[in-house]
Amino acid sequence: MSFQNPVFIPGPTNMPEAVRLACYMPTIDHRSPIFGTILHPCLDGVRRVLKSESAHIFIFPSTGTGGWETAMTNTLSAGDKVLAARNGMFSHRWIDMCQRHHLDVQVVETPWGQGIPADKYEEILKADTAHTIKVVLATHNETATGVKSDIAAVRRALDAAGHPAMLFVDGVSSIGSMDFRFDEWGIDVAVTGSQKGFMLPAGLAIVGFSDKAIAAGKTAGLPRTFFDVTDMQKGYNNNAFPYTPPVGLMNGLKLALEMIEAEGLENVFTRHTRIATGVRHAVDAWGLKLCAASPDLYSDSVSAILTPEGFNATDIVTRADNVYGVAFGVGLGEVAGKAFRIGHLGSLTDVMVLSGLATAEMCMVDLGMDIKLGSGVAAAQEYYRTTAKT
Ligand SMILES: *Cc1c(COP(=O)(O)O)cnc(C)c1O
């Protein structure tokens, strides 16, 4: 693997040089007020990226998966009922985590390539007149299939049923790269990590809690220690953590947030949409299809591309790595071998993406697929050329 090439995996994403350098800092006393000058801008910046006025933000030394655990253990008790849709590997893993925590998960099996069926959620919530369902889970962007779900529609389903369940949203591969509205969508817990939209190495779980989710902690019986948000809040009140914080990563997060806000959050989203659209033009030109079943579901942070029947999509990823030193994502779970993924989130330019598309083309031609070199690149070039800022 050549370290000169960008990566096209949907996390960890490419790091801007300045962010990388910000992570690399001398040791400070993490119980001194200096740490507060890193901590508080991080909390405030994340809150703004979530589009929330009042969410309680917590940052743990962990990854997105630890964010899921933070959500569950701080709000629920063993045996509590949770409603979730399984439409890809990440929603599957969240469900699995709930089950291992002895939660009672009602799973809505959903074809991979489809979004969360909000109408089905509504039906189930309406039928739950005793309000036994405590939490509704929603994976905003299924990174395995490149499918974006409509969280506003999930909120409408809860409202239409007049159901008081909390809404937990996995935004690990959407927050910071796709529009996310904590307050407007009535979200109770949002989960993300450092290594996707925030352009950092893995190492931070980042969560937002509503007042209602915080209040649920008073009666939540699941054991929690490391991920206890109450302990964490006490720490924050003294510019500290209950244990040793990953200061360098948080200093990187502070800068990443400044960069996102300097570009403008909406401009960041527009850039992701534009870059993703170019990738989709390339896929079209190749005569291939996305795993996402319809345009309303297309993710702006990752594209899962289906290869023809009988072809092993993983070969493209292996060849890109071995021969060209470029990383793409393999298909996961049900789409293993059937799809490969181009991650296009975080720190990316038109030029970087064109290099990824060119590499994918070389691999596909090398492997005997019926694709014309330059076809996808040309389609993306034409789109980027005609939509570039002048
Ligand atoms: C990456 C990802 C996760 C897992 O995050 P880790 O940081 O690898 O623990 C969870 N959900 C989604 C949607 C993801 O893309």
The ligand as a Tripos MOL2 file, in Angstrom:
@<TRIPOS>MOLECULE
LIG
   15    15     1     0     0
SMALL
NO_CHARGES

@<TRIPOS>ATOM
      1 C1        -18.3150    2.5580   10.8570 C.3       1 LIG1
      2 C2        -19.6970    2.3830   11.3330 C.ar      1 LIG1
      3 C3        -19.9910    1.8740   12.6040 C.ar      1 LIG1
      4 C4        -18.9470    1.3080   13.5190 C.3       1 LIG1
      5 O1        -18.0850    2.2470   13.9320 O.3       1 LIG1
      6 P1        -16.6670    1.8160   14.5380 P.3       1 LIG1
      7 O2        -16.0570    3.1510   14.7090 O.co2     1 LIG1
      8 O3        -16.0010    0.9700   13.5280 O.co2     1 LIG1
      9 O4        -16.9190    1.1200   15.8050 O.co2     1 LIG1
     10 C5        -21.3060    1.8420   13.0010 C.ar      1 LIG1
     11 N1        -22.2920    2.2390   12.2000 N.ar      1 LIG1
     12 C6        -22.0670    2.7000   10.9450 C.ar      1 LIG1
     13 C7        -23.2130    3.1240   10.1160 C.3       1 LIG1
     14 C8        -20.7570    2.7850   10.4880 C.ar      1 LIG1
     15 O5        -20.5300    3.2390    9.2520 O.3       1 LIG1
@<TRIPOS>BOND
     1     1     2 1
     2     2     3 ar
     3     2    14 ar
     4     3     4 1
     5     3    10 ar
     6     4     5 1
     7     5     6 1
     8     6     7 2
     9     6     8 1
    10     6     9 1
    11    10    11 ar
    12    11    12 ar
    13    12    13 1
    14    12    14 ar
    15    14    15 1
@<TRIPOS>SUBSTRUCTURE
     1 LIG1         1 GROUP 0 **** ****
